[in-house]
Amino acid sequence: MIVRNLETIDFRTLSIFVTSCRLLSLTKCALELNLPKSTVSKAITKLEQHFEAKLLERTTRKLVITEAGQMVLERAASLVEEFHSIGHDVQEMEQQIQGRLRISAPPALDAYMAEHIFLPFLKQWPKVQIALEASNDFVDLFSHGFDMAIRVGQIVDDRLIAKKLGYTTRVLAASPEYLAEAEFGVPETPEDLTKHNCLRYQYVSEIGPWTLISHDNTVNVSITSNFSSTTVEAILKGALKGLGIANLPVQNMTQELESGTLVRVLPQWHTVPMPIYLVYRPGANRPRRVQAMIDHIMSLRSQFEFGPRHGLCCGEA
């Protein structure tokens, strides 16, 4: 018996064959699988053509399984059973909150998300594994296999579902030592920043002037910088070491501002608040772990308010 074109034998064909053998009737097989009898007959013929052997003898009363058919049945039945078992296991897994979640978040929010959002979730659902990837890039959730992402700024991909969580803004801060030793003293106006060394946090491709607002006033300040980085940690370390004035998201300097290792510069000024979004792919049949995380994040969206109403943002610290 020469076997040809096995790659074209699909699961449905094998399932029809196994069911026909179990019931010894094409008619009963068609009824059980809710298929036309002609479809069942064509499937058996297709399988016989592939194996170039008679698998079932059709009589007026019932089917008779040939020797070749018995050999195929033994192996096909185990394949069909295993496939059904896989389907059952997958459905059972999807009904439980477990498995891997792949999430993208900007570096300015990854540590905050880990502490305040993800760790409480993992305590509630310990069978979930979270893979958090920090990036300023707007990664494509479809092609890169992410379950969801936290984004700062406007969402331009209309394929995604976007839920607004809150706002983040940046404030100016420096170490007390830097300000005490600064040649031109503590800045009193945004224009005074031009006399200081400013540490540039480059979110995405940001290289222009700093735009600052205070109530209804907006100014653009061209700064001088001898150090820039795409990571919050590097800029924060530079500010703590007295390298210059940092312009960072308020949530990344809360502890330093409260402890006094950094102090606000121009406390009545801050950057334009940027919206924070949770984005994820559409679809009604998403895994329960994904939906559970979406619900969890949305229930905590009040923790994403880092805008002008945040005390440390408005010179109240």
N, C-alpha and C positions, 0 to 999 in steps of 0.2 A: 504494500500500500504506500503510494507516494503522497506526501503531504505538501500541499501548495497553498500559498496566499493565506497563511494562518493569521497574518496581521489584520486581515479584513473580517475575521470572525468576531462579532461583538458579543457583549454580555447577554443581550436580549435573545440572540439566536441560541446560545447555550442554555439559557433559562427555559426557552420554549421546548428545546429538545429534552431536557431533564424532566420537565413537567409532563410532556407527552409520554415519556417512558414510565413515569410514576402512575399515570392514569390509564395508560395503554389505550388512549383514545385522543384523536386530534380534536374531535368535537368537544369533549370534556375539557381538554386543555384550553381551547379557545374561550370557553365559558369561564373557566377559572381565572384566566389572565385578562379577560374582557377584551379579546381581540377577534377580528374576523377569522373564520376558519381558513380562508385563503391565505392570510398572513402566516398562520401556523404551518400550513402545508409548504409555503414557499421557504420558510425558515429551515424546515427539515431537508428540503431539496437542496438548499444552499449549502448546508453542512455536509450532506452526502457528496456534493460536487467538489467541495474542498478536500475531503478525505479520499475521494474517488473510490468510495465503497458504499454498499447498501447498509444502512444503519437500522432501518425499520422496514419490516415487511407488512404491507397494508392488506388486511383481509376484510371481508364484509362484516365481521363481528368485532375484531379488535386488532391492535397492533402487536406484532411479534418482534422482539429485539434480537437482532442478528448477533453473531459472535463479535464482529467489528463494532456493532452498536454498543454491546456490553462493555467493551474496552473503553470506548469514548465516554460512555455514561459514568463509569467509575471515576474517571478523572474530572469530567465536566461537573458532576454532582458536587465534588469537593470544592471546585472553583466557585460554583454558584453559592454554596453554603458559606464559604469564606467571604465572598463579596457581600452577602446579606449580613454576615457577622460584622464586617467592617462598617457597613451602613448603620447598623444598630449601635455600635460603639461610638461612631461619630455623632449620631443624634444624641446619645446619652451624654457625651462630653459637652456638646453644645448646650445642653440643658443645665449643665453645672457651670458655676463660675470658677473656672480654672483655665490654665494655659497661658500662653505668652502674649503680652501686649507690647507692641512696638510704638513708641511715642517720640515725636520730635518736639523740641522746645528751644528757644533762644538761650544763649549762655546767661543772659541777664535774669532768667527766670528758672533755670534748671534746678539750682540748689533750693530755691524757695519752694518749687513744686515738689521736690523730693521730700522735704521736711514737713510741709503743711498739707500736701494733697496726697502724695503717693504712699507715704509710710502709714497714715491712718487707714488707707484703703487696703494695704497688705495685711494689716492686723485683722481686718474684718474678713478678708478673703486670702488666706495664706497659701492657697494652691495656685494663685496667679503669679506669673513671673513678668516683671516690668523691665523692658529694655529701653532706657531713656537715652536718647542721642541729642546732644547739645549742638546746635548749628544756627548761625544767623541766616543761612540760606533757606529760601522757601522751597523745601524739597517737595517733589511730586509724590503725593500719597499713593497714587495709582501705580506708577512704575517702580517705586522704591519699596513698596510693601508696608507702609506705615498704617497703623490702625487709626491714628489721629495725630494732631499737632496743635501746639499752642503757638499762635502767631501774634506779633505786634505790628500794628499798621493796618491799612486797608486791605481787604481780601479781593484779589482780582480774578481768582479762579472760580468761575461760576458753576463748575462741576461739583464743588464741595458744599456741604452744609456748614454754615458759620454761625456760631452762637457767641454773642458778645458777653464777656465776663466782667470787664471793668476797664480801667485806664492805668497807664503808668506814665510817669514823667521823670525828668532828670533835674537834679539840683547841683549847685556848685559847692565844693567843699575842699578844704586843705588842712594840713596839719598845723597846730598852733606854732610849731617851730618854724615852718616855712613862712607863715605870716609875720612872725616876730622878726625874722631876718630879711624879709623882702625889702629891696632897695627903695621901692616906691610905696611901701606901706600897704595897709589893708585896702582892697578895692572898695570904693564908695559908690561908683557908678559902673554900668556895664562897659563903658568906654575905657575904664581903668584896666580892664582885663588885657588890653593890648600891650600893657607894660609888664605883664607877668608871663611866666612859662605855664602854658596850659596843656594838660594831658588829654589827648584825644582818644576817646572810645569810638572806634569805627564800626558802627552798626551797619551791616551790609556794605555799601560803598560810600558812606558819608564822609566827605572831605571838605565841605564848604564851611562857611562861617557858622558860629553858634547863634541860633535864633532864641532870644529870651523874651519872656512876656511877664508883665506885672500889671494886673488889673486890665486896663484898656490899652496899655502901652506895649509896643513890640519893637525890638531893636535887633539888628544883625551885627555881630561883632566878629571881625576878622582876627583870629588868634594866631599867636606864635607858639609852636609846639616842638619840643625836641624828643617827644616820645608818644607813640600811638600804638594801639593794639585793638584787636577784635575781641579780646577777652576782658571781662569785667575784673577778674582777679588781678591781672597785670596792672591795670590802671589804678585799682584800689591799693595795691602794694606800693606803687609809685607815689601816690598821695600820702600814704602813711609814712614813707621814708623821707618826706619833705621835698619831693622832686618838683611839685607844682600844684596847680589847681585842677581838680578833677571835675568832670561833668558826667555824673553817672545816675542810673535809675535809683530813685530814693530807697527802694526796698533792698538794694545792695549795700547801703551804707547805714542802715538803721542802728545796728549795734555800735558802730564807730562813732556816730553822732551822739548817741545816748551816753557813751562812755567818755566822750571828750577827746578821743584820739584823733578825731577829725572835727572841724567846726564849719558851720555854714559860712559861705561867702555870698554876699548880696542876697540875704535870706528872703527878700521880697520878690526875687526874680527866679524863674524856672523856665524850663522848655515847654513847648506846646504838648499837652497830654496826648498820648498815643493810645488808641483802643487795643485791648487784648481780646483775642478771639480763640475759642475752641473750634477747630475745624475737623471734619471727618467725612468719609465717603458716604453717599446716600445708599439706601437699601433697607428693606424691611426685615431681612433675615440675617442681620448681623449677629455674631456670637454673643452670648449672654455676658461674657466678661467685658466685651466692648461696650455694650449698652450699660452695664453696671458702672463702668468708669465714667461714661458720659453723664449718667445721672449723679454720680458722686461729685464730679467737678462742678456741675451746674448747681448742686445744692450748696456748694461752698463759694459761689461766685462773689459773695460779699468780701471775701478775702483778697480779691484782686483789685481793690480800690486804692491805687497808688497815685491818684490824680491830685488836683489842687486842694481837695478837701482833706487830704492826708496831713496830719499835723506837722510832720517834718518837712513837708513840701512848702509850707507857707510861712516859714519863719517863726513858728510857734514853739520850736524846740528850745 
